[in-house]
Amino acid sequence: MSRVIKIGTRGSKLALAQTGTVADALRATGAEVELVTVTTPGDVSSAPIPTIGVGVFTSALRDALLAGDVDVIVHSYKDLPTAPHEGISLAAVPPREDPRDALIARDGLTLGELPPGSKVGTGSPRRTAQLQALGLGLEIVPIRGNIDTRMGKVSSGELDAVVLARAGLVRIGRGDAITETLDPIQMLPAPAQGALAVECRSADVDTEHLLRSTLDDETTRVAVAAERSLLAALEAGCSAPVGALAEVVEDLDAEGAVIERISLRGTAAAEFEGGAVDMLRASALAEKTEAVELGRTLAAELLDLGAGALSGPGRTTQ
Ligand SMILES: NCc1[nH]cc(CCC(=O)O)c1CC(=O)O
């Protein structure tokens, strides 16, 4: 391909690092690549994400793609709305980074070592609900801003700890600051955390083919499909915070031959009379070809257990 491929990116350190890996992989195939920075409302506003809406980081990039200002866009997959976008193809899902959440605490502390009353910063309802469910007496402080801003609240002494995605810290070269990588038994990550989504215009089949053949990782695609299917089914049924983690695992079939299956764990909050909140959890295993069904099945199980409900079984969309 002789034309220059323009890749749209947000200007944050994390976005530039993520787009940089995609640009490098494309350059290695001999393609000529140019980065174009696009400012999104999510970069300008400092309001909590739940109030400014899903897609706050992604819509402006998609507008630039459809307008032809850029040819390729790179998102943190977990920031993408679950509904597909007309005219845009998910051309590649590159190999995922470690999807787990990470703690950055003062004095090298782990979660279990933080004394009751410790101030832990996060802007994520999913992280908040799971931290509270641990019953450690932590005080959750809502925060926003880029990764450096959040980390700075620990080094300045304003907070005892913050929780961030391990992948983001590693990508910007700050994995050294992590004091504990949280076990998914305690803290299930956001669906698609640690994965990237690389999009192009559906009509641009040459670029789509180049992206897929250069960057796509089937194992990541399957895992993320299961997690996002769970999220989409729960979004339709309740507005509770959701965590999910799918892993492709080796298993034995009926004849004893080794096959790959998907293991999916999910969590969603249930609210009970009097305001008590609990995190419901469920897990299931399926054939690798059944990722989407697996997500839906697990979502149905969480809804049956009372995900999002205001008083025991029974549902609400609030
Ligand atoms: N919501 C912001 C966001 N989007 C993607 C990442 C990190 C990278 C990733 O999860 O892929 C982050 C920061 C964070 O959650 O700590």
The ligand as a Tripos MOL2 file, in Angstrom:
@<TRIPOS>MOLECULE
LIG
   16    16     1     0     0
SMALL
NO_CHARGES

@<TRIPOS>ATOM
      1 N1        -11.3530    4.3600   32.0880 N.3       1 LIG1
      2 C1        -10.0520    4.8610   31.7690 C.3       1 LIG1
      3 C2         -9.1440    3.7810   31.3020 C.ar      1 LIG1
      4 N2         -9.3480    3.1840   30.1320 N.ar      1 LIG1
      5 C3         -8.3820    2.2210   29.9550 C.ar      1 LIG1
      6 C4         -7.5480    2.2620   31.0530 C.ar      1 LIG1
      7 C5         -6.3720    1.3960   31.2960 C.3       1 LIG1
      8 C6         -5.9780    0.4490   30.1940 C.3       1 LIG1
      9 C7         -6.9280   -0.6960   29.9990 C.2       1 LIG1
     10 O1         -7.6950   -1.0730   30.8910 O.co2     1 LIG1
     11 O2         -6.8840   -1.2710   28.9050 O.co2     1 LIG1
     12 C8         -8.0120    3.2570   31.9090 C.ar      1 LIG1
     13 C9         -7.4180    3.6740   33.1970 C.3       1 LIG1
     14 C10        -7.7160    2.7390   34.3400 C.2       1 LIG1
     15 O3         -8.8010    2.1270   34.4030 O.co2     1 LIG1
     16 O4         -6.8610    2.6260   35.2330 O.co2     1 LIG1
@<TRIPOS>BOND
     1     1     2 1
     2     2     3 1
     3     3     4 ar
     4     3    12 ar
     5     4     5 ar
     6     5     6 ar
     7     6     7 1
     8     6    12 ar
     9     7     8 1
    10     8     9 1
    11     9    10 2
    12     9    11 1
    13    12    13 1
    14    13    14 1
    15    14    15 2
    16    14    16 1
@<TRIPOS>SUBSTRUCTURE
     1 LIG1         1 GROUP 0 **** ****
